[in-house]
Amino acid sequence: MTTPFDRLIAIMNDLREKCPWDQKQTYESLRQLTIEETYELADAITEGNSSALKEELGDLLLHIVFYAKIASEKSQFDINDVIHGICEKLIARHPHIYSDVKVENEEDVKRNWEKLKMKEGKKSVLSGVPVSLPALVKAMRLQEKSKQVGFEWESAGQVWEKVEEELAELKVEIDAMESVSVEQDAAALKKKVEEEFGDLLFSLVNYARFLNIDPENALERTNKKFINRFQLMEQEAQGKGKKLADMTLSEMDAIWNQIKHLSQK
């Protein structure tokens, strides 16, 4: 009996043999498409849309099969090697399941995971964080990684104090930048403002982590909320025979606040 996975492999083989577009694809040409599919999957999760989640998982699975097909043509590896590889890694990194290692909680599991990765040849606890990750996600992962070796705040209160400290430092640099008139000095101070702004964002990500909030997902929800309210504002203005560009800020604020009030009911 043919399994769904076998069917997918057969279709991939057909496409690679007969479809001009599929024949032309390489690791490099698929890379950006894979990134887009991953973001679409993340979007489906944020929206809580199980139908879209199922579809996007299928799209991502296709990409995995596609890469493995290209690799098999190059005699590098095939899909079975991929599957066996992840199985072996999971067994090796879960000795509390497949061996006699004892753990008490999730944090013990994470610490063991990082120790095992170091034994496998990793030179740094942070080396497992992809360079190309979006900055907000990367900040979260860096903090989670450093936590596994004990480099961690003791309480959320301490982290919030750090947020306030970074905010104050940012304000000092902004005031300094606004007070200078020499263009060269202003450029140097702007760079310092950017640095302090980054420090503030990093500390806010840290605080989100202590609140068990995903900062990337939180910001994306706010993005979606803004898009929805802004488009409703455009519709409301159009209903009054106006364009936003022709309205005053106070007029737009009045519509915005009305929409915000209705959305909170």
C-alpha positions, 0 to 999 in steps of 0.5 A: 500500500502506497503511503502519502509520503511515498506518493509525494516522493513519486510526484517529486520524481515526476516533476523533476523529470517532466516539468521545465520549472522544476527541472531548473531549480537548485539549492540556491533558487529554492532558498528564498522561496523556502524562507517565504514559505516559513514566514507563511507558516509562521503567519498561519500560526499567529492567525490560529488558522489550522487550515492554512497551517496544514497547507503551509506545512505541506508546502514546507514538506515539499521543499524538504523533499525537493532539496533531498531530491536535488541532493540525491541527483548529486549523490550527496544524500537522499530523503532517507538519509535526512530522516535517519539523521534527524532520528539519530540526533533526537535519540542522542540528544534525549538521553533522559528518554533513550538512556539513563540520564535523569531530569527534573524539568524542561530547563534540565532538558535544555541544559543537557541539550546544550552540553551535548551540542558542545560535546559534538564539537560546537565551539560556542554556546551561541554557535547554534543561532543562525546568522541570518535570523531576523534580529528580534528572533535572534535576540531571543535565541541568544538570550535563551542560549546564554541562559543554559550556562547560567548567564541569566537574570534572577527575576523579571524585576531586575530585567525591567530595571535594565529596561528603564536604565537603557531607556534613560541612556537612550534619552541622554543620547537623543538629547545630545544629538538634538543639541549639536549643530555640526553635521559631523558630530550629529552623525556620530551621535546618531550612531550612538543613539542607534546603539542605545536603541538596540540595547533598549530593544534587546532588554525589552526582548529579555523582559518579554522572555521573562513574561513568557511572551514571544516578542516577534509574535507580539510585534506581528500581532500589533502590525496586523492590528495597525493594518486593520485599523488603518485600512478601516480609517481609509474606508471611513474617510472614503465614506465621507468623500475624503482622502487621508492625504487631504485630511488634517492629523486631528481629523485622522486621529478622531477617526482612529480613536473611534475605530480603536474604541469600537474594536475594544468593545 
